[in-house]
């Protein structure tokens, strides 16, 4: 396998890990939130944090590093390549929201006292709404990159 093919494979793998994790995490979190009577939500929130560290962060790093190397190898100028600029902007915006809004929500979800049902509901709703909006931004970036839009 040549270097270009390897970089593309790593880039796609990073995108799959990142977007796949945030999508599946949103689904499972909603499913387990509904089952919180029999499944305590604190361990779920802790699992979300670990999944984010392993797959969201790991996939994002792999996506970013391989993307930079691919752009350099192909001598693409970011400012002159609209689809590349849109993809980078979407990833940057989604990452900023994840760091500034979603991670603090996740920490509060993990630390929410089990008896505070109202607090859990408020935190989970906020995390879910922002999370799905942020996921849509990542899908937009994917669309821009794959479709070269």
Secondary structure, 3 states (H helix, E strand, C coil): CCHHHHHHHHHHHHHHHHHHHHHHHHHHHHHHHHCCCCCCHHHHHHHHHHHHHHHHHHHHHHHHHHHHHHHHHCCCCHHHCHHHHHHHHHHHHHHHHHHHHHHHHHHHHHHCCCCCHHHHHHHHHHHHHHHHHHHHHHHHHHHHHHHCC
